Amino acid sequence: MRIAVTTPTGNVGRHVVATLVRAGVRPRVLLRAPRRLAPDVRDEVYAVPVDQYDADAVVAATGDIDALFWVDPTTGSADPLADCARATRSVVRAVTENRIGRVVFQSSVGAEKRHGAGEIDGLAHTETALDGTGVDVTHLRCGYFFTNLELQLDALRAGTLQVILPLDQPMAWVAPRDIAEVAVTRLLSPAWSGRCVQAVHGPADLTWRQVGETLTAATGRQISVERITDDAMRTRLQQAGMADSLVEAVLGMSTGLRENFVPEQRRTLRTTTPTTLAAWAYDHLRHQMA
């Protein structure tokens, strides 16, 4: 089976590649700079230099592919929704022109809203566009990545995380490696077809208050969580150098799911994955904070 993987050095993609290799597959990996692959990975994959925003290049790189793991790349640009639209045009052309049999798309909880969830709206656009091709597609509606905490190491070392969600509002938290395992299972399984939605919710819904307690126990450092206003967070992001449009897209991922949002799929055995935040934080975050 010929499988292509995008963002193969990302938080999820690198685990997708490793899991495929362990399954006996030599995947084709699409990335701008193949030199970024670890030496041991280069020996196990077919690396193709590709800019995912270059539709012609994506089409050329996937000409004989049976299945594709697609992630909309992030650039941190001022208009992430436009970036998603550009990437979507690439994957739609590739799927259509190359008649790729199946796609597993890394989406997000909240994409089911279609509008009003900030940057997640871009993933909703990709979902809708892939549905329109008629390809067999699984949309992975992923929870909040554990690895997002790595973007706040300075705050964690200082002992306080600031958020705009209510501290007692639970949401799904998930390890990227668990997402990869679900993605590979879907890529290799012949048991599904058509349009599928597969939520990936992690082991438990957690509140930010519980997250603070878990991180404190796992890292040995006292970590509290403080709720601040939307405007205070907006100012913080602007001071960090974000363009106003990017700030609003980032805020929308929280504000858009803050009230009256219920995920399309409830937590079940099918959507629950094993890695706990406590185990991940002890194995990974503790060392980074040190």
SULCORRA-V108056 format. One record per residue. RES is the residue in one small letter. OMEGA is omega in whole degrees, -180 to 180 (none if undefined). D_LAST is the distance of its C-alpha to the last C-alpha in Angstrom with 1 decimal. Layout:
{{RES | OMEGA | D_LAST} {RES | OMEGA | D_LAST}}
//
This chain:
{{m | -178 | 42.8} {r | -175 | 41.6} {i | 176 | 38.3} {a | -178 | 36.6} {v | 174 | 33.0} {t | -176 | 31.8} {t | -174 | 28.2} {p | 175 | 27.4} {t | -178 | 24.0} {g | -178 | 22.9} {n | 177 | 20.8} {v | -174 | 24.0} {g | -179 | 26.2} {r | 177 | 24.2} {h | 174 | 24.5} {v | -180 | 28.2} {v | -178 | 28.9} {a | -179 | 27.4} {t | 176 | 29.2} {l | 179 | 32.4} {v | 179 | 32.2} {r | 179 | 31.8} {a | 179 | 34.9} {g | -180 | 36.9} {v | 172 | 36.9} {r | -172 | 36.4} {p | 170 | 35.4} {r | -177 | 36.2} {v | -176 | 33.1} {l | 179 | 33.7} {l | -176 | 31.4} {r | -173 | 32.0} {a | 180 | 30.4} {p | 180 | 30.7} {r | 179 | 28.9} {r | 178 | 25.6} {l | 175 | 26.1} {a | -178 | 24.4} {p | -179 | 27.2} {d | 178 | 27.4} {v | -178 | 27.9} {r | -178 | 30.6} {d | -174 | 32.8} {e | -175 | 32.9} {v | 167 | 33.7} {y | -177 | 36.3} {a | -179 | 34.5} {v | 177 | 36.5} {p | -176 | 35.5} {v | 168 | 36.2} {d | -175 | 35.5} {q | 177 | 35.6} {y | 178 | 37.4} {d | -174 | 40.1} {a | 179 | 42.4} {d | -179 | 44.7} {a | 179 | 41.8} {v | 178 | 40.5} {v | -179 | 44.0} {a | -176 | 44.6} {a | -176 | 41.4} {t | -172 | 42.2} {g | -177 | 45.9} {d | -175 | 46.1} {i | 176 | 43.2} {d | -176 | 43.8} {a | -174 | 40.6} {l | 169 | 37.9} {f | -173 | 34.4} {w | 173 | 34.1} {v | 173 | 31.2} {d | -178 | 32.1} {p | 177 | 29.8} {t | -178 | 28.0} {t | -174 | 28.4} {g | -179 | 27.2} {s | -177 | 30.8} {a | -176 | 32.8} {d | -178 | 34.7} {p | 179 | 32.7} {l | 176 | 35.8} {a | 177 | 37.8} {d | 178 | 35.3} {c | -180 | 35.5} {a | 178 | 39.3} {r | 179 | 39.3} {a | 179 | 37.2} {t | 178 | 39.4} {r | 179 | 42.5} {s | -176 | 41.1} {v | 179 | 40.5} {v | 178 | 43.8} {r | -179 | 45.7} {a | -179 | 44.1} {v | -176 | 44.8} {t | -175 | 48.3} {e | -178 | 49.4} {n | 179 | 48.0} {r | 177 | 48.7} {i | -171 | 45.4} {g | -177 | 45.8} {r | -179 | 42.7} {v | 167 | 39.5} {v | -174 | 36.3} {f | 178 | 34.8} {q | -180 | 31.3} {s | -175 | 32.2} {s | 165 | 30.7} {v | -178 | 31.7} {g | 179 | 33.8} {a | 179 | 35.6} {e | 176 | 38.6} {k | -178 | 39.2} {r | 179 | 40.1} {h | 173 | 40.0} {g | -179 | 38.0} {a | 175 | 34.4} {g | -176 | 33.3} {e | 178 | 31.7} {i | 178 | 32.4} {d | 178 | 36.1} {g | 178 | 35.7} {l | 176 | 34.7} {a | 178 | 37.8} {h | 179 | 39.9} {t | 177 | 38.8} {e | -177 | 39.6} {t | -179 | 43.0} {a | 178 | 43.8} {l | 177 | 42.9} {d | -178 | 45.1} {g | 179 | 47.9} {t | -176 | 47.9} {g | 180 | 48.9} {v | 169 | 46.3} {d | -173 | 44.9} {v | 170 | 41.5} {t | 176 | 38.7} {h | 178 | 36.6} {l | 179 | 33.2} {r | -171 | 32.5} {c | 174 | 28.7} {g | -178 | 26.7} {y | -176 | 23.6} {f | 171 | 21.0} {f | -174 | 17.7} {t | 174 | 16.2} {n | 178 | 17.5} {l | 180 | 14.4} {e | 177 | 12.5} {l | -177 | 14.9} {q | -177 | 13.6} {l | 180 | 9.9} {d | 179 | 11.0} {a | 179 | 13.0} {l | 178 | 10.6} {r | 178 | 8.3} {a | 174 | 11.9} {g | -179 | 12.8} {t | 172 | 15.8} {l | 178 | 16.9} {q | -176 | 20.4} {v | 179 | 22.9} {i | 175 | 26.7} {l | 174 | 27.5} {p | -174 | 28.8} {l | -179 | 26.1} {d | 177 | 28.3} {q | -178 | 29.3} {p | 174 | 28.3} {m | -177 | 27.6} {a | 175 | 26.8} {w | -172 | 23.2} {v | 175 | 22.9} {a | 179 | 20.8} {p | 179 | 21.9} {r | 178 | 22.6} {d | 177 | 25.1} {i | -180 | 26.8} {a | -180 | 27.3} {e | 176 | 28.9} {v | -179 | 31.3} {a | -179 | 32.0} {v | 176 | 33.0} {t | 179 | 35.0} {r | 180 | 36.9} {l | -174 | 37.4} {l | -175 | 38.9} {s | 175 | 40.8} {p | -169 | 44.5} {a | -179 | 44.9} {w | 176 | 44.5} {s | -180 | 46.2} {g | 179 | 46.8} {r | 180 | 44.4} {c | 170 | 41.7} {v | -180 | 38.8} {q | 177 | 36.0} {a | 177 | 33.4} {v | -166 | 30.0} {h | -175 | 28.7} {g | -174 | 25.8} {p | -176 | 26.2} {a | 170 | 26.7} {d | -177 | 27.2} {l | 170 | 24.6} {t | 177 | 24.9} {w | 177 | 22.1} {r | 178 | 22.4} {q | 178 | 21.8} {v | 178 | 18.8} {g | 179 | 17.2} {e | -180 | 18.2} {t | -179 | 16.9} {l | 178 | 13.4} {t | -179 | 13.4} {a | -174 | 14.6} {a | -174 | 12.5} {t | -178 | 9.0} {g | 177 | 10.3} {r | 179 | 9.9} {q | -179 | 13.3} {i | 177 | 13.9} {s | 178 | 17.5} {v | -177 | 19.5} {e | 175 | 22.3} {r | 178 | 25.3} {i | -178 | 26.6} {t | 176 | 29.8} {d | -178 | 30.5} {d | 178 | 31.5} {a | 177 | 28.4} {m | 178 | 26.3} {r | 179 | 28.9} {t | 178 | 28.5} {r | -178 | 24.8} {l | 177 | 25.2} {q | 179 | 28.1} {q | 177 | 26.2} {a | 175 | 23.6} {g | 180 | 26.6} {m | 172 | 27.7} {a | -176 | 31.5} {d | -179 | 33.3} {s | 178 | 34.3} {l | 177 | 30.8} {v | -178 | 29.6} {e | 178 | 32.4} {a | 179 | 31.6} {v | 179 | 28.0} {l | -176 | 29.2} {g | 179 | 31.9} {m | 175 | 29.6} {s | -176 | 28.9} {t | -179 | 32.1} {g | -179 | 34.3} {l | -172 | 33.0} {r | -175 | 32.8} {e | 173 | 36.4} {n | 176 | 38.9} {f | 175 | 36.9} {v | 180 | 37.4} {p | -180 | 36.0} {e | 179 | 38.9} {q | 177 | 37.8} {r | 179 | 36.9} {r | 178 | 34.3} {t | 174 | 36.1} {l | -178 | 35.5} {r | -174 | 35.9} {t | -175 | 33.2} {t | 180 | 30.6} {t | -163 | 27.9} {p | -168 | 25.9} {t | -179 | 22.1} {t | 176 | 20.7} {l | -180 | 17.9} {a | -179 | 16.5} {a | -180 | 16.6} {w | -178 | 15.1} {a | 179 | 12.1} {y | -177 | 11.5} {d | -170 | 12.1} {h | -171 | 10.5} {l | -178 | 8.6} {r | -178 | 6.4} {h | 180 | 5.1} {q | 179 | 5.4} {m | 179 | 3.8} {a | none | 0.0}}
//
